[in-house]
Amino acid sequence: MSMLRSEGIRKDFSKFTALAGISLEVRKGEIRSIIGPNGAGKTTFFNVVTGKFKPTEGKIYFDGKDITGKPSYEIARYGIARTFQIVNIFLNLTVLENIMIPVLNKYKKNRDFFSAPGIQDDIMKDCLQVIKGVGLEKDAHSIAGNLSHGDKKKLDIGIGLARNPKMLLLDEPTGGLNPQDNRAILSLIKTIAEKEKLTIVLVEHDMHAVFSISDNITVFHQGRIIAEGKPEDVRQNRLVIEAYLGEEF
Amino acid sequence: MNQKNRSVLFLTIFVIILLCVFPIFLPSFALYLLNEMLIYGLFSYGFYFLFSHAGYLSFGQAAYFALGAYSVALMYKHVSLAIWLPFLTAIIGTAIVAVILGFLSVKLGRLYFAFLTMAFAQMIYAIVFRWRSFTGGDDGIPGVSRGFIDISFMRFNLESPQHFYYFTLVIFVVLLFVLRKLVESSFGLTLRSIRDNAERASFTGVNPQRYVLIAFVISAVYCAISGALHASLTKMAYPELSYWSTSAEPIIMTLIGGVYTFSGPFIGAVVYIFLKTYLMTIIGNWILFLGLILLIMVLFFRSGVMGFIEQKWGVKL
């Protein structure tokens, strides 16, 4: 059963072709990694899937529905959440408020003009659960901008999870982290995947993480897919070694 | 409720009581000024809601201030001296215009929003200025009534300065209470998430443009009500009400009072009108001093008067 299916996605920026026909399929419940050198089009692919960019050509289906070219807020409502390479959170709001935005949206309560959720509400309970899930319960009332880099990354994932998505796209979740935070984020991703039965697609440069966590790996190079398959197959692929992994891996 | 919250509540009630008893002993000119402060305070709250919570800087809220003023001026003159229809026309008419112009203005992001709101306001200025048969052109509409309130067989005439002051005060307090609720609501929080990071908000399922448009219409209605009160207070509606320099006034007031404090816009209006009136009588050319004040604000009190006090006392005011 496919969760995400892209057919011949092409994305041109004036004369530069960032994606030159990406067709891939991610199964429900799968953890898929997308790897490849810088500029291979990994983040552009995420941006096309989540509606930040419209593809020049091609189609994207999510959970059987055509989502090609839809605005990002609609795509979010279909059940796709994402995090960002550079931490992308609401810096001047508290951790709780950060999580509350997507949770309110899930309950269609963003437009509640004269009241905010009280401590007893389901909305608040959901928020606290998400905050606990990403391990930020001690900082629930801290301003997000004052968190450490690792905690900001966790919050970013929390915002993604808060809407109970069907699929989560993680763009370099361990980027710029110290080894300790790195391990914490990886185990967080594994826990989420098991507990929530989420489909996860991640872009990652930490190859040990990628090979330990993924069900399947897709390798991008210059806007194309040059290899795809189980981690052990990809590791031995000649093209992948030349383009990205190098001989020593 | 903790100690600090309680003292803020008491302070609020104290200020309201003070505003209630002022007319008993204030001379008529001072009462007029105080009335003007309430009206410009309301105008500033219109600007503040959109700027401080949604993060959209409008350079054209004067358009709605003027629409409110002209609506009541024309309605009092031609239709009814009871306040209901004139104020309803001001609110609904402005809201309709704001939906259309706001829809066009929010499309292109924050920077263009500032330009577009200013451009639309200047267009409204041109229309008001040119359409002499309807708006009186550059003469404006003199002799605007202050109307009356009729509830069943009772009738309150608002012509006297005291009555009109209390009328303004009631509207001011009610609208401020409503705004406070809006700011604290889920809607207010969603607006602040858009202010902080519109892209992130949209990836969580929020359509930022829709929310900013709603905030824009609410802001415009606040501006229209203050404009309507202004026309009644000064007994005039004139084209300059929609001019871009009028749009700058709530911006300056909010900056002086404190952009991110709830009491800031009103305190800013009080300080601004006080300085304007007294400096004008002492030195005449007060614009120079306004420049100086703004310079000092930007250099030393970037969070405004109330922001400064908040930091000193550690309370939310």
Interface residues (C-beta under 8 A of the other chain):
Chain A: T50 K52 P71 S72 Y73 A76 R77 A81 R82 N88 I89 F90 L91 N92 L93 E97 N98 M100 I101 P102 L104 N105 K106 K109 N110 R111 D112 F113 F114 S115 A116 P117 I159 A162 R163
Chain B: K181 L182 E184 S185 S186 F187 G188 L189 T190 R192 S193 R195 D196 N197 E199 R200 A201 S202 F203 T204 G205 V206 N207 P208 Y211 I214
